[in-house]
Amino acid sequence: MNEALQQSLYDKLSREQGKYRDWLKGQPPEEILHHSYEYTVREDILMSMEDLTLSEAETRALLLSPSPMAILYDKFSDLETGYMDTIRDSIEDTAKDEAKKLRELPVYPYPADHAREQGELDVYRASFRANVSCKEAIEAAIRDNYHDNRLDTAAVGQVAEQFGQERMLYVLAATVRHFDYDGRISRDNKRWANTIPVYENKDGMDSDRSVQFVVCSHPGLTDLFLTQARHEQRLRQPLTADEIKAEAARLLGKLQEPVQPNSPGGTHFMAEVSRDFMERAGAKDTAALQKLLPFRSLALSNLKDRKGAYAIISKEEDRTQPLRSRKPSVRSKLQQASAEQKQPAAKKKDLEL
């Protein structure tokens, strides 16, 4: 019985919606747009009725109404629903997903001809569009963050957050290589740019398509932006054993230079640890640094009213000592022993052959 009533209600709602649709079709465009939200909600109500089960009393009550669809819409409109919140959440989630895709989109460094031969034109085009957009973002970041003859360090993060470090540096490398003749770009940045593969990408007019993502800001500001970007990239890289040893050697030299104790109280020798090193170093890195320096009294500490971290040793220390040599780890010893044990077996196998 109730199924038949439910079907009757659905049919009545459908007819009412059909009449509303026919009326709407005869209205001028402005009126149609004005009622578009109402029409969409009415369609959603009708769709919901396909799966909704009401009690017999509820179904009959709606059937008795001359315009049940209008009643349902008016009630929906009066409610404090989370409908717009849902839309906003959906927009935000979609935007985050798309931003993540853009940030993680791989750089495609090869020219269009190569992409065509390999059947990778879609990948090439997506990467090329991202390169052009990244170039525009770099120009905007420089424009927004250059004040009082100073480029704020936030400029680099503003671009990297959108496009990732790899694409940002690729676009900057292409830019520096294009302006290789310009003396306002540092030699160091030019040397770095030449280590990044940026291929010629000729079009039908023999012009290089890569010019489309060359940054057109002032070359001096572009150079400054690139210097900051490379610095940020270095900070993200873990320290290598050679870098730790180099910092230890530098500190040892600094601690050996003064004739008299150079601490504020005149009781210790001290040298500032490289700020780049401290920004990249973890607990294991600082521990490795301390093991290389040959001083029992060594401490890494901050000083009041001074920025940075300092290596501090007692004035009684023998400062003529060389760096300590690194001892091989237990793991490397085991790996070496394992390799030595396997070697005779390999020789035996060779003899058998």
KESENU-53179 format. One record per atom (N, C-alpha, C): residue in one letter; z, y, x. Coordinates in steps of 0.1 Angstrom, whole numbers, padded with zeros to 4 digits, always signed. Last residue first. Layout:
// KESENU-53179
AZYX...
This chain:
// KESENU-53179
L-0131-0233+0841L-0145-0230+0837L-0154-0233+0849E-0108-0236+0856E-0112-0247+0848E-0127-0245+0843L-0106-0211+0867L-0109-0223+0876L-0114-0234+0868D-0099-0196+0845D-0111-0193+0852D-0115-0205+0861K-0074-0207+0839K-0085-0209+0830K-0098-0206+0836K-0060-0198+0861K-0062-0212+0859K-0073-0215+0850K-0060-0171+0856K-0066-0176+0868K-0070-0191+0866A-0044-0170+0833A-0058-0165+0832A-0066-0171+0844A-0020-0179+0843A-0026-0187+0833A-0041-0183+0832P-0013-0157+0860P-0016-0170+0866P-0024-0179+0856Q-0008-0136+0839Q-0019-0135+0849Q-0023-0149+0855K+0015-0137+0824K+0002-0142+0818K-0009-0143+0829Q+0034-0126+0840Q+0035-0140+0837Q+0022-0146+0831E+0025-0100+0841E+0025-0107+0853E+0026-0122+0851A+0029-0092+0815A+0016-0092+0820A+0015-0100+0833S+0057-0093+0813S+0049-0102+0805S+0035-0103+0810A+0064-0073+0831A+0068-0087+0834A+0059-0097+0826Q+0054-0051+0817Q+0049-0054+0830Q+0052-0069+0834Q+0069-0052+0794Q+0055-0053+0793Q+0049-0057+0806L+0095-0048+0805L+0092-0060+0798L+0077-0063+0797K+0091-0022+0815K+0094-0033+0824K+0091-0046+0818S+0087-0008+0791S+0076-0009+0801S+0078-0020+0811R+0112-0011+0779R+0100-0017+0773R+0089-0018+0783V+0129+0002+0796V+0131-0012+0795V+0118-0018+0789S+0110+0027+0815S+0118+0022+0804S+0119+0007+0804P+0113+0037+0849P+0105+0031+0839P+0115+0026+0828K+0127+0069+0857K+0128+0054+0858K+0120+0048+0847R+0113+0096+0874R+0116+0090+0861R+0117+0075+0863S+0132+0112+0901S+0120+0104+0896S+0124+0097+0883R+0145+0145+0901R+0147+0130+0901R+0134+0124+0896L+0134+0170+0923L+0135+0164+0910L+0138+0150+0911P+0155+0176+0953P+0142+0176+0946P+0145+0170+0931Q+0181+0200+0963Q+0177+0187+0958Q+0163+0187+0951T+0190+0225+0968T+0179+0220+0976T+0174+0207+0972R+0213+0232+0955R+0201+0235+0949R+0188+0231+0957D+0242+0217+0949D+0232+0218+0960D+0218+0220+0954E+0266+0237+0931E+0256+0227+0932E+0247+0229+0944E+0283+0258+0928E+0286+0249+0939E+0275+0238+0940K+0276+0272+0906K+0272+0278+0918K+0275+0269+0930S+0264+0250+0880S+0275+0256+0887S+0270+0262+0901I+0237+0259+0858I+0244+0250+0867I+0255+0258+0875I+0217+0260+0829I+0228+0266+0836I+0235+0256+0845A+0189+0269+0812A+0195+0258+0820A+0205+0265+0829Y+0189+0284+0779Y+0190+0285+0794Y+0195+0273+0800A+0170+0297+0752A+0179+0287+0758A+0178+0287+0773G+0167+0329+0734G+0163+0317+0742G+0174+0308+0746K+0181+0361+0738K+0173+0352+0731K+0170+0340+0740R+0215+0373+0741R+0202+0370+0748R+0194+0359+0739D+0240+0376+0731D+0231+0388+0732D+0218+0385+0739K+0252+0347+0747K+0254+0358+0738K+0246+0370+0741L+0229+0320+0753L+0238+0330+0758L+0240+0342+0748N+0227+0285+0749N+0223+0298+0745N+0234+0308+0751S+0220+0258+0772S+0228+0265+0763S+0222+0279+0760L+0222+0229+0790L+0212+0237+0783L+0220+0245+0772A+0237+0222+0821A+0238+0224+0807A+0227+0232+0801L+0246+0205+0850L+0236+0211+0842L+0239+0211+0827S+0262+0194+0869S+0268+0204+0860S+0258+0210+0851R+0246+0177+0884R+0256+0171+0875R+0262+0181+0865F+0211+0180+0888F+0224+0187+0888F+0234+0181+0879P+0183+0175+0890P+0192+0168+0898P+0206+0174+0899L+0163+0169+0861L+0169+0180+0870L+0181+0174+0877L+0156+0147+0846L+0148+0150+0857L+0154+0161+0867K+0174+0148+0825K+0175+0137+0834K+0167+0139+0847Q+0166+0170+0811Q+0179+0171+0818Q+0180+0159+0828L+0143+0161+0799L+0142+0172+0808L+0155+0172+0817A+0152+0141+0782A+0144+0137+0793A+0143+0148+0804A+0166+0157+0764A+0174+0147+0772A+0165+0143+0784T+0145+0171+0753T+0155+0179+0761T+0163+0169+0769D+0132+0149+0740D+0125+0157+0751D+0135+0165+0759K+0150+0140+0722K+0146+0131+0733K+0140+0139+0744A+0152+0162+0704A+0164+0158+0712A+0160+0149+0724G+0121+0180+0709G+0131+0173+0701G+0142+0169+0710A+0101+0209+0715A+0110+0198+0720A+0119+0193+0709R+0087+0231+0707R+0081+0218+0705R+0091+0207+0708E+0104+0252+0714E+0098+0252+0700E+0092+0238+0697M+0108+0248+0741M+0119+0246+0731M+0114+0245+0717F+0083+0254+0751F+0089+0240+0753F+0099+0238+0743D+0080+0281+0745D+0071+0271+0739D+0076+0257+0740R+0100+0291+0761R+0102+0291+0746R+0092+0282+0739S+0114+0275+0789S+0102+0280+0783S+0104+0279+0768V+0147+0284+0797V+0138+0273+0794V+0126+0279+0786E+0158+0306+0822E+0154+0304+0808E+0144+0293+0807A+0184+0297+0845A+0170+0300+0843A+0166+0297+0828M+0212+0303+0866M+0206+0300+0853M+0191+0304+0853F+0243+0297+0883F+0228+0300+0884F+0222+0296+0871H+0275+0313+0878H+0265+0302+0876H+0251+0307+0880T+0290+0335+0879T+0297+0322+0883T+0287+0311+0883G+0285+0360+0869G+0283+0358+0883G+0289+0345+0888G+0284+0365+0842G+0297+0365+0848G+0297+0363+0863P+0256+0361+0837P+0263+0374+0834P+0276+0376+0841S+0241+0345+0866S+0247+0345+0852S+0254+0358+0850N+0233+0342+0892N+0226+0352+0884N+0231+0352+0869P+0246+0338+0925P+0246+0334+0910P+0241+0345+0901Q+0222+0348+0950Q+0235+0348+0944Q+0234+0343+0930V+0195+0342+0954V+0204+0340+0965V+0219+0339+0960P+0173+0325+0932P+0183+0335+0935P+0191+0332+0947E+0155+0300+0932E+0151+0314+0937E+0163+0323+0941Q+0163+0277+0920Q+0164+0278+0935Q+0161+0292+0940L+0157+0280+0894L+0171+0279+0898L+0174+0280+0913K+0129+0280+0895K+0137+0292+0891K+0151+0292+0895G+0125+0254+0903G+0120+0265+0912G+0128+0278+0908L+0135+0240+0881L+0141+0238+0894L+0137+0249+0903L+0117+0249+0861L+0131+0253+0860L+0138+0251+0874R+0093+0236+0870R+0094+0251+0869R+0108+0256+0869A+0101+0210+0868A+0097+0215+0881A+0098+0230+0881A+0104+0208+0840A+0116+0205+0849A+0113+0211+0863E+0078+0213+0832E+0089+0223+0828E+0101+0221+0837A+0066+0190+0842A+0061+0203+0847A+0072+0214+0844K+0078+0170+0827K+0080+0171+0842K+0077+0184+0847I+0068+0176+0802I+0083+0177+0804I+0086+0178+0819E+0041+0172+0807E+0046+0185+0803E+0061+0187+0805D+0042+0144+0812D+0037+0153+0823D+0042+0168+0820A+0049+0134+0788A+0058+0132+0799A+0054+0142+0810T+0042+0158+0761T+0039+0146+0770T+0049+0145+0781L+0054+0168+0730L+0054+0170+0744L+0050+0157+0751P+0032+0169+0701P+0044+0164+0708P+0043+0166+0723Q+0019+0198+0686Q+0017+0186+0694Q+0029+0182+0701R+0025+0221+0673R+0025+0209+0665R+0023+0197+0673L+0022+0240+0693L+0036+0238+0688L+0036+0225+0679R-0005+0241+0695R+0002+0235+0706R+0016+0232+0701Q-0012+0255+0671Q-0016+0241+0673Q-0008+0234+0684E-0001+0280+0677E+0005+0272+0666E+0001+0258+0667H-0018+0287+0698H-0004+0286+0700H+0003+0278+0689R-0042+0289+0684R-0041+0279+0694R-0026+0276+0698A-0036+0311+0667A-0039+0298+0661A-0037+0287+0671Q-0033+0332+0686Q-0021+0327+0678Q-0023+0314+0672T-0059+0332+0695T-0048+0330+0705T-0036+0325+0697L-0072+0339+0672L-0075+0326+0678L-0064+0323+0688F-0063+0365+0668F-0060+0355+0658F-0062+0341+0664L-0074+0377+0691L-0059+0377+0689L-0055+0366+0679D-0101+0375+0685D-0095+0369+0697D-0080+0367+0696T-0102+0391+0662T-0105+0376+0661T-0100+0369+0673L-0096+0415+0674L-0087+0409+0664L-0089+0394+0662G-0119+0418+0690G-0106+0418+0696G-0095+0412+0687P-0140+0418+0671P-0139+0407+0681P-0125+0406+0687H-0133+0424+0637H-0134+0430+0650H-0132+0419+0661S-0150+0398+0617S-0139+0408+0620S-0141+0414+0634C-0167+0378+0611C-0173+0391+0614C-0162+0402+0615V-0171+0345+0620V-0161+0355+0616V-0166+0369+0620V-0197+0324+0609V-0192+0332+0621V-0183+0344+0615F-0210+0310+0590F-0195+0309+0590F-0189+0315+0603Q-0236+0315+0594Q-0231+0318+0581Q-0215+0317+0581V-0244+0304+0617V-0241+0319+0617V-0234+0323+0604S-0253+0279+0612S-0238+0281+0616S-0234+0295+0616R-0280+0279+0609R-0272+0281+0597R-0257+0283+0600D-0302+0297+0629D-0290+0288+0630D-0281+0290+0618S-0337+0296+0621S-0324+0303+0623S-0312+0293+0622D-0361+0286+0616D-0356+0284+0630D-0344+0293+0632M-0366+0284+0589M-0371+0296+0596M-0366+0297+0611G-0354+0261+0581G-0369+0261+0582G-0374+0273+0588D-0325+0260+0604D-0332+0259+0591D-0347+0260+0592K-0305+0243+0628K-0316+0251+0625K-0321+0249+0610N-0278+0243+0642N-0281+0238+0628N-0293+0246+0623E-0262+0231+0671E-0272+0240+0665E-0276+0234+0652Y-0227+0221+0670Y-0242+0218+0672Y-0250+0229+0665V-0200+0222+0688V-0206+0230+0676V-0221+0229+0678P-0172+0207+0701P-0186+0205+0698P-0191+0212+0686I-0152+0226+0723I-0153+0221+0709I-0168+0219+0705T-0152+0237+0747T-0148+0223+0746T-0149+0217+0732N-0158+0263+0743N-0169+0255+0749N-0165+0240+0749A-0133+0273+0736A-0144+0272+0725A-0155+0263+0730W-0120+0275+0761W-0115+0266+0750W-0127+0263+0740R-0134+0296+0773R-0134+0282+0779R-0130+0272+0769K-0128+0316+0755K-0142+0312+0756K-0143+0298+0762N-0101+0318+0758N-0105+0314+0745N-0120+0310+0746D-0101+0327+0785D-0094+0315+0782D-0099+0310+0768R-0114+0352+0784R-0121+0340+0790R-0114+0327+0787S-0112+0368+0752S-0107+0364+0764S-0114+0352+0770I-0134+0392+0739I-0129+0379+0737I-0124+0374+0750R-0146+0415+0747R-0133+0417+0740R-0127+0403+0736G-0171+0410+0758G-0159+0411+0767G-0146+0412+0760D-0194+0388+0745D-0185+0399+0741D-0173+0399+0750Y-0210+0366+0748Y-0213+0377+0756Y-0203+0389+0755D-0202+0349+0728D-0199+0345+0741D-0201+0357+0751F-0203+0348+0700F-0200+0361+0707F-0197+0359+0721H-0206+0321+0695H-0217+0330+0690H-0215+0343+0698R-0182+0311+0704R-0195+0307+0711R-0206+0316+0707V-0165+0322+0685V-0164+0326+0699V-0177+0322+0707T-0174+0308+0662T-0174+0323+0662T-0174+0327+0677A-0168+0282+0667A-0182+0286+0664A-0184+0301+0666A-0140+0284+0669A-0148+0280+0681A-0163+0284+0679L-0134+0291+0642L-0131+0301+0653L-0139+0297+0666V-0141+0267+0630V-0148+0280+0626V-0146+0290+0637Y-0122+0250+0642Y-0137+0248+0643Y-0145+0260+0640L-0098+0261+0634L-0101+0261+0648L-0116+0259+0650M-0100+0255+0606M-0098+0269+0611M-0102+0270+0625R-0102+0227+0606R-0114+0235+0602R-0112+0249+0607E-0077+0220+0617E-0089+0215+0623E-0101+0224+0619Q-0056+0230+0601Q-0058+0235+0615Q-0072+0232+0620G-0064+0238+0567G-0060+0229+0577G-0063+0235+0591F-0069+0256+0546F-0080+0248+0552F-0076+0238+0562Q-0045+0268+0537Q-0056+0265+0528Q-0066+0255+0533E-0028+0270+0559E-0023+0263+0546E-0034+0260+0537A-0044+0284+0576A-0041+0270+0579A-0036+0263+0567V-0042+0310+0566V-0055+0303+0566V-0053+0288+0567Q-0015+0316+0568Q-0022+0319+0556Q-0035+0311+0554G-0010+0312+0595G-0005+0303+0585G-0011+0304+0571V-0022+0335+0606V-0027+0321+0609V-0023+0311+0599A-0007+0356+0595A-0021+0355+0593A-0026+0341+0595A+0019+0357+0604A+0017+0351+0592A+0002+0349+0589T+0020+0373+0627T+0017+0359+0629T+0015+0351+0616D+0001+0404+0624D+0013+0395+0620D+0010+0381+0622L-0011+0423+0648L-0015+0412+0639L-0003+0403+0636R-0009+0458+0653R-0003+0445+0655R-0008+0435+0644N-0013+0485+0648N-0019+0478+0660N-0013+0465+0663D-0003+0487+0622D+0003+0494+0633D-0001+0487+0646H-0014+0456+0610H-0008+0468+0607H-0002+0474+0620Y-0031+0430+0596Y-0031+0439+0608Y-0026+0452+0604N-0031+0414+0574N-0020+0413+0583N-0020+0421+0595D-0055+0416+0559D-0042+0418+0552D-0030+0419+0562R-0075+0412+0578R-0075+0425+0571R-0061+0427+0565I-0069+0386+0585I-0069+0396+0596I-0067+0410+0589A-0074+0374+0561A-0061+0373+0567A-0059+0383+0578A-0101+0378+0556A-0091+0384+0547A-0077+0384+0553E-0112+0363+0577E-0114+0378+0577E-0104+0385+0568I-0103+0338+0569I-0099+0344+0582I-0100+0359+0582A-0117+0335+0545A-0103+0336+0545A-0097+0341+0558E-0143+0334+0555E-0139+0345+0546E-0124+0346+0545K-0141+0309+0568K-0145+0322+0576K-0141+0334+0568C-0137+0292+0547C-0126+0294+0557C-0129+0307+0565S-0161+0294+0534S-0149+0298+0527S-0138+0301+0537V-0177+0282+0553V-0180+0295+0549V-0167+0301+0542N-0165+0256+0554N-0165+0264+0566N-0167+0279+0562A-0169+0247+0528A-0156+0249+0532A-0155+0258+0545R-0197+0244+0530R-0191+0253+0520R-0177+0257+0524F-0198+0223+0549F-0204+0236+0552F-0198+0247+0542S-0185+0202+0535S-0179+0207+0547S-0185+0221+0551A-0204+0198+0515A-0190+0201+0511A-0183+0207+0523R-0227+0192+0530R-0227+0204+0522R-0212+0208+0518Y-0219+0168+0543Y-0223+0179+0550Y-0222+0192+0542V-0216+0151+0520V-0204+0154+0529V-0207+0166+0538D-0242+0151+0511D-0231+0156+0502D-0219+0159+0511L-0257+0140+0532L-0259+0154+0528L-0247+0160+0520E-0259+0116+0545E-0246+0122+0544E-0247+0137+0539G-0280+0100+0554G-0276+0099+0540G-0262+0105+0537Q-0288+0103+0579Q-0277+0094+0577Q-0273+0092+0563E-0307+0123+0577E-0311+0110+0582E-0301+0099+0579R-0291+0144+0568R-0302+0139+0559R-0306+0125+0564A-0275+0149+0590A-0269+0144+0577A-0279+0138+0568H-0294+0158+0608H-0286+0145+0611H-0280+0140+0598D-0301+0181+0596D-0311+0171+0598D-0304+0157+0601A-0277+0197+0595A-0283+0191+0583A-0293+0180+0585P-0255+0187+0623P-0265+0196+0616P-0270+0189+0604Y-0220+0178+0624Y-0234+0176+0627Y-0243+0185+0619P-0193+0180+0617P-0198+0189+0628P-0213+0188+0630Y-0173+0183+0591Y-0186+0175+0595Y-0193+0184+0605V-0139+0179+0588V-0149+0188+0593V-0162+0179+0596P-0125+0165+0558P-0128+0164+0572P-0139+0174+0576L-0101+0179+0537L-0115+0176+0538L-0119+0176+0553E-0075+0188+0534E-0077+0175+0541E-0092+0171+0542R-0078+0211+0520R-0070+0211+0532R-0073+0199+0541L-0091+0202+0497L-0098+0212+0506L-0091+0212+0520K-0071+0186+0486K-0084+0180+0489K-0091+0189+0499K-0051+0205+0481K-0049+0194+0491K-0062+0188+0495A-0064+0220+0461A-0060+0226+0474A-0058+0216+0485E-0065+0201+0441E-0078+0206+0447E-0075+0213+0460D-0038+0197+0436D-0046+0186+0440D-0059+0191+0447K-0031+0223+0428K-0025+0217+0440K-0033+0206+0445A-0047+0225+0404A-0049+0235+0416A-0043+0229+0429T-0035+0205+0389T-0049+0204+0393T-0052+0213+0405D-0009+0216+0386D-0011+0203+0392D-0025+0201+0397E-0015+0240+0372E-0009+0241+0385E-0011+0228+0393I-0027+0230+0349I-0034+0239+0357I-0028+0239+0371S-0005+0216+0338S-0017+0209+0341S-0026+0217+0351D+0013+0236+0334D+0017+0226+0344D+0004+0218+0348R-0001+0251+0314R+0002+0257+0327R+0005+0246+0338I-0001+0231+0294I-0014+0236+0299I-0011+0242+0313T+0027+0229+0290T+0019+0217+0294T+0006+0221+0300D+0032+0254+0281D+0038+0250+0293D+0031+0238+0299M+0019+0254+0257M+0013+0263+0268M+0020+0259+0281Y+0035+0235+0243Y+0020+0233+0245Y+0015+0241+0257G+0061+0232+0236G+0058+0233+0251G+0043+0232+0254T+0068+0253+0207T+0064+0240+0214T+0062+0243+0229E+0083+0264+0184E+0084+0268+0198E+0081+0255+0206L+0062+0265+0154L+0072+0259+0163L+0071+0265+0177D+0041+0278+0141D+0055+0284+0140D+0065+0278+0150S+0020+0261+0145S+0019+0274+0151S+0033+0281+0151F+0028+0238+0130F+0026+0237+0145F+0027+0251+0151K+0026+0249+0105K+0039+0245+0110K+0039+0244+0125D-0001+0254+0103D+0008+0266+0102D+0022+0262+0108Y-0011+0228+0105Y-0014+0238+0115Y-0004+0249+0115L-0001+0217+0081L+0003+0211+0094L+0000+0221+0106I-0013+0233+0062I+0002+0232+0063I+0006+0227+0077A-0040+0227+0066A-0035+0241+0068A-0020+0241+0070M-0040+0200+0059M-0043+0204+0072M-0038+0218+0075P-0033+0200+0031P-0024+0194+0041P-0027+0199+0055S-0039+0216+0006S-0044+0218+0019S-0035+0213+0030P-0025+0207-0017P-0040+0210-0018P-0046+0211-0004S-0003+0179-0014S-0006+0193-0010S-0021+0195-0012L-0001+0153-0018L+0001+0161-0030L-0003+0176-0027L-0002+0142+0007L-0013+0140-0001L-0013+0150-0013L+0024+0148+0016L+0012+0155+0022L+0000+0154+0013A+0038+0130+0000A+0041+0144+0000A+0029+0153+0005R+0028+0105+0008R+0025+0110-0006R+0027+0125-0006T+0038+0104+0034T+0024+0104+0032T+0020+0109+0018E+0065+0104+0030E+0060+0114+0037E+0044+0115+0035A+0068+0080+0015A+0072+0092+0009A+0066+0104+0016E+0059+0061+0034E+0052+0063+0022E+0055+0076+0015S+0060+0075+0068S+0066+0067+0057S+0058+0070+0044L+0033+0073+0091L+0043+0080+0084L+0049+0071+0073T+0020+0067+0122T+0025+0060+0110T+0036+0068+0104L-0008+0077+0141L+0005+0080+0136L+0008+0072+0123D-0034+0074+0150D-0024+0065+0155D-0010+0067+0149E-0048+0093+0136E-0054+0079+0137E-0044+0069+0142M-0035+0117+0138M-0033+0109+0126M-0039+0095+0126S-0045+0128+0161S-0032+0122+0161S-0029+0113+0149M-0070+0138+0152M-0070+0127+0161M-0056+0120+0162L-0060+0159+0136L-0068+0148+0130L-0068+0136+0139I-0048+0175+0156I-0040+0169+0145I-0047+0157+0138D-0071+0182+0171D-0060+0173+0177D-0051+0167+0166E-0084+0197+0152E-0091+0185+0157E-0080+0176+0163R-0066+0218+0150R-0069+0210+0138R-0075+0197+0142V-0069+0228+0176V-0056+0222+0172V-0058+0214+0160T-0095+0238+0175T-0092+0228+0184T-0079+0221+0180Y-0093+0258+0155Y-0102+0247+0153Y-0098+0235+0162E-0075+0276+0168E-0071+0269+0155E-0080+0257+0153Y-0092+0284+0189Y-0079+0277+0192Y-0075+0270+0179S-0113+0297+0175S-0116+0285+0183S-0103+0277+0186H-0113+0320+0161H-0107+0308+0154H-0108+0296+0163H-0126+0338+0178H-0112+0341+0173H-0105+0329+0167L-0151+0327+0180L-0142+0327+0191L-0128+0329+0187I-0159+0333+0153I-0159+0319+0158I-0149+0318+0170E-0160+0360+0154E-0150+0354+0145E-0149+0339+0149E-0180+0365+0172E-0167+0370+0175E-0156+0363+0167P-0203+0353+0160P-0198+0348+0172P-0183+0352+0175P-0198+0352+0123P-0204+0358+0135P-0197+0352+0148Q-0198+0320+0104Q-0192+0333+0109Q-0199+0339+0121G-0207+0296+0097G-0213+0307+0091G-0208+0320+0095K-0190+0278+0110K-0204+0279+0115K-0211+0291+0109L-0167+0279+0094L-0167+0286+0107L-0181+0287+0113W-0174+0264+0072W-0171+0278+0070W-0172+0286+0084D-0176+0239+0084D-0188+0245+0078D-0186+0260+0076R-0149+0236+0093R-0160+0236+0103R-0172+0243+0097Y-0136+0235+0068Y-0133+0245+0077Y-0144+0247+0088K-0147+0211+0058K-0150+0224+0051K-0147+0236+0060G-0137+0193+0077G-0151+0195+0076G-0155+0208+0069Q-0110+0195+0072Q-0114+0200+0085Q-0130+0202+0084E-0110+0183+0047E-0105+0197+0048E-0110+0203+0061R-0118+0158+0054R-0126+0166+0045R-0123+0181+0046S-0096+0150+0070S-0110+0150+0075S-0119+0159+0067L-0076+0150+0051L-0075+0159+0063L-0089+0161+0069K-0085+0129+0035K-0083+0142+0029K-0083+0153+0040D-0085+0107+0052D-0098+0112+0047D-0097+0126+0041Y-0057+0106+0057Y-0067+0108+0068Y-0080+0114+0063L-0048+0099+0032L-0044+0112+0038L-0053+0115+0049S-0061+0074+0029S-0064+0085+0019S-0060+0099+0025Q-0048+0060+0049Q-0062+0062+0050Q-0067+0074+0040Q-0022+0060+0038Q-0025+0067+0051Q-0039+0070+0053L-0026+0045+0015L-0022+0059+0014L-0025+0067+0027A-0032+0021+0027A-0042+0027+0019A-0039+0042+0017E-0008+0016+0040E-0021+0017+0048E-0031+0024+0040N+0009+0013+0019N+0011+0025+0027N-0002+0027+0036M+0000-0012+0008M+0000+0000+0000M+0000+0013+0009
